[in-house]
Amino acid sequence: MPRKSNKLVSAFDEFWFGQSTTEALGVFRIALGLFVLHILLISIPNWERFYGENATVPLWLLREQGHAGWSIFGYGGSPEFVWSVFGIMFAAGLCFTAGLFTRLANIILFLCYASMVTRNTWMVNGQDQVAVLLLFISCFAPLGASYSLDNKRLGKSQTNQLRSVWALRLLQCSIAIIYLSCGPTKLAYWQNGDALYYTSFSYQWFRYPTVDLFHAPAFSIVGSYATIILETTFPIAVWFPLFRTPMLVLMAAFHTTVAALLSPAVFYFNVAMLVAILVFVDNNFVRRTVRQLFSSSNG
């Protein structure tokens, strides 16, 4: 019995506090940085409308409700102030993506993105919540240990950098919990298999409401139950090496399909989840793929 207990303790310790290389985290950082930069760019036309003095949620109302202290935007609403925050956030996003002063850039990016969310909750969508979660946990992860300007600046190798995995495990567990909460919830409301049927007629939620193929009952039944099965099994199966790659491929195909079929309101959430599942990708696979890409471009 003590021997079994020791094995369990060792397995637990290795799972949470073992060491691993960081190539997948490097690719994840680049993808997350590009995603945040894109969100910032598409927000430019409405930046003052969302976060200025007289935004959709006026600054006076935010202060009256006592929420101003939770957002950088709560301390000023002038055009100069809100655009200064934009500039700082965009610069941090560029540094984060390139892996330059990665940890500092990550913290600044998290504080600014979290301020966007708390400043105007009416503008918050699923991708914003996912991005803030990923940025927060990433503050503790070695995201600059691979494929970064920090490594080049310090003369370190871009691969095979061993780091503790505890922050990576937090990222992975958080993503698994997202799916664990989605699957059973859908099971409770999608039991008839008709969820996609009604969605396929909506001009608000579906890109192709006039295409008869998507109105077929079979499309709705297969799509509804496949979604439930995938979202329920993924957060469990992805931990087993034998199933990890097939599950990642299926989940990537799922989010890509949803992003292509459903409205732009759902598009960015699915892109955010595509970025998120990169933390499950095998480091050896990433290292080989990057090496082949650079070999092909140099050849």
N, C-alpha and C positions, 0 to 999 in steps of 0.2 A: 504493500500500500504506500509506504513512504516513497518508493521508487517511482510509482505512478504520479504521486503528488509532485515530485521533483521534475518529472517530465512536463507536467502541466505548467508549472511555474516557469520552466525554461522556455517552453513554447510561447507563453504569454509575454515573457521578457523579450524574446526574439522578435515577436510580432510588433510590439510597441517600441522597443528601444534598440533593436538591431541596427545594422548599418547596410546601406545600399548605395549604388551609384545614382546619379541624378539627371541622366539624359532626358527622361520623360518629363521631369519637372522643368527642364530648360525649354522644351518645346511647348509645354503648358504655359509657361510664363510669356513666351512670344505670342501665342494664340490669345491669351487673356488680355495682354497689352493691346494687341491690334483690335480686339473686340471693344475695349473701353475707348480707345481712340476713335473708332467708328461711331460709337454712341455719342461722343462729344461733337464730332463733326456734323452729324445729322441734327444735333440740338442747337446749332448756331442760330438758325432763323428765329427760334423761340426762346433763346437763352434769357433775355430780360423778361419776357412774358411769363416764364416759369419761375425765375429766381430773383427778379428785381423787386423794387419797392412796392410797385402796384401789380404784382404777379397775380395769377389766378387765385392763389391764397395770399392776400396782402400781408406785408410784413407786420403791420400793426395788429392784425388778427393773430398771427403766429406768436407775437409777444404777449398779447392779451391772454392767450391760452397757456402761456408759460412754457412753450416749446422752443423758443428762440435759442436758448443756450445749447441745444443739441445739434445745431447746425452752424457752420461757418457763415452761411448766408443770413443768420439771425443777427449778426453784428453790423450789417450794412446792406443797403439795397440800391445804392447809386449805381449808374452804369459803369463808372470807373471801378467800383468795388467788385461788382459781379463779374466783370470782364477780366479783372486781375486774378480772381479765383480761377476763371476759365484758363487763363494763360499759365498759371502755376500748375493746374491739373494736367493740362496738355503737355507741358514740359516734363512733368513727372511721368506721364504716360509714355512719352518717347524714351526717357531714361529707363523706365521699367522694361519696356519691350526690348531695348538694346542690351539690357543687363548692365547698365552703368550706375554705380551707387545704388544697387538694386534694392537693398533693404530700406534705405531712406526714401527712395522713390515709391516703394510699395506702401509705406506708412502714409506718405502724403496722398497717394492715390486713394487709399482706403478712406482717409479722413474726408477728402473732397467728395468722393462718391457717396459716402454715408450722409454727408451734408446735403447732397442733392435729394436723397431719399427723404430725409427728415424735414427738409425745407418745404417740399410740395408733394404731400402724400397722394394727391389726386393724379399725379403724373407717374406714380410708381407702377411698374408691371413686374411680371415674374422674373424677367431677365435682370432687373435691377436688384432684386433681393438675392438672386443667385450670385451676381457679380460682387455685391458687398460681402456676402458670406465667404466667397473664394478669396477676395482681397484681404479680409481680416485674418483668416487662417494662414494665408500666404506670408503674412508679416513674420511668422515664426518658422517658415520653411526655407531651405537653402536653394531658392530659385535662381540665384546668381552663380551657382556652382558649375553649371554647364551652359555652353553656347552663349557666353556673355562677354561684354567688353571689360567687365571687372576682371575676369580671368586673363584676358589679353593684357590689361593694364598691370596686373600683378605677375605676369609671366607664368601663369599656371596652365595646365592642360585643360582643354575644353571637355574632356571625357574622363571616365573612370575616377571621378572624385567621390570618395566614400563619405557619407554623412548619415547621421541618425535619422531614422524613418518616422519618428513619432508625429511630426507635423504632417508628413505625407499621409500617415494613417488617419489623422484627424480629417484631412481633406477627403480621403476615400470614404470614411465612415459617414461624413456629412452628406456626401452625394448619394450613398446607399440609402440613407434615411429619407432623402427626398423621394426616391422611387418607392421605398417601403410605405410611405404615406400616400402616394398616388394610387398604387395598384389596388389595395383594399377599398379605398374610397370609391374608385370607379366600379369595383365589383358590387358595391352596395347600390349603385344607381344605374348601372349599365347591364343589369341581368337579362333584359329582354333583347339585347343585341341591336337596339334601334338608335343608339346615340348618334352614330355617324349619318344615319338616314336623314334625320331632321336637320342636322348640321349642313348636309350637302345641298339643301335648298336655300341656305341663308347667304344673302349677298354681303352680310356683315362679317361672317366667319369663314366662308368658303370662297376660294378663288374661281371655281368653275361651277357655279350653281345651275347653269343651263345645259351642262353635259349629262345626258341621260345615263351614261354608264355608271356614274357615281350615285345614281338614285336607285340602283338595283339593290334589293334586299340582301343579296349574297355579299355585296361589297360592304354593307353596314355590319352584317353579322360577323364576317371574317375579320374585318378591321377592328371591331369593338372587342371581340374576345382575344384576338392576337395582341392587342394593346394591353389588356389586363394580364394575360399570361406573361408577356415580356417584362412589364413593369414589376410584376410580383416575383418572377424568378431571377431577374438580373441582379438585384442587390444581395442575393445569396450565392448564385452560381459564379459570379465574377471573382469570388475569393479563391476558387479552385483553379489551379493552373490549366487543367485539362479543358475546362469550359470557358476560360477567360477570353481567349481570342474570338471564338464563335459568338459569345455574348456581346463583346464590344462591336463586332462587325454588324450584328443584328440591331444593336441599339443605335449605332451610327446611321444605318439604313433607315431605321424607324424615324429618327429625328429629322433626317434629310427629307423623307417623304412627307412628314407632317408640315415641315417648313415650306415645301413646294405646293402642297394642296390647300393648306389653311391660310387665313388672311395674314397680312403683315403684323397684326396685333399679336399673333402667336409666333411669328417668324423668329424674332430676336430671342425669345425664350428658348426655342429649340437650338439656335446657334450657341447660346450660353451653355446649354447642356452638352452640346458637341465638344465645346472647349473643356467642360468639367470632366468628362469621362477620359480625357487624355491622361489623367493622373493614374489610371489603371494600366496604361500601355507598358509593355515590357521594355526595360532599359536596353537590353541587348538588341531588340528589334529596332529601337530608335537609333541606336549607335550605328548599326549596319545600314539602315536606310539613309541616314544623313551622309555616311561615308560614300555610299553608292551615288547619291545625288551630286556630291561635290566631285567625285571621280568622273561622272558623266559630263559635268559642266566643264571640267578642266581638260577632258579628253577631246 
